[in-house]
Amino acid sequence: MPFDGKLQPMDDHCIALTSPEVPAYLFRLCGINRPNLGQHSQGHTIGRAQQLVFATFRKEPDGTWALIEPATELIEQFLTE
């Protein structure tokens, strides 16, 4: 986990990470085998994947979610924390 947050299922193959530290963002992670769902602290292992599909969404003023390109540093945090 790159920061404190909650992991919850999105669909059959993806999970969502939300965090009060970055409330305007939602991170979708697909391809994780047996993810560790629930509330977790920074540094906790989310799970393992042979191929990870990562997407970042930002909440727009109208309440919809927009797909955005994540910063390289953020991707590195997900892979190393």
C-alpha positions, 0 to 999 in steps of 0.5 A: 500500500502506498498510503493508508486506505481501503481495498474493496472488490470492483468486479471479478478481476479488479479491486479498488483502492481508496484513501482519505489521504487522496480523497479525490482519487480512486485506483483500480488494480486488476490481475491481483491473485487473492488480494488482501481486502479491507482497511490497511496501513501504508506498506501493507502488501496488497497481493501478487500479480503476474500482470498488473493492470493499473488505472487512476481516476480523479473525481470531477466536480460533477461527481463523475470519475475521469481516467487520468495518467498517474505520475511515474512516482505513484506507480513506483510507490504501488510496486515497491511499498 
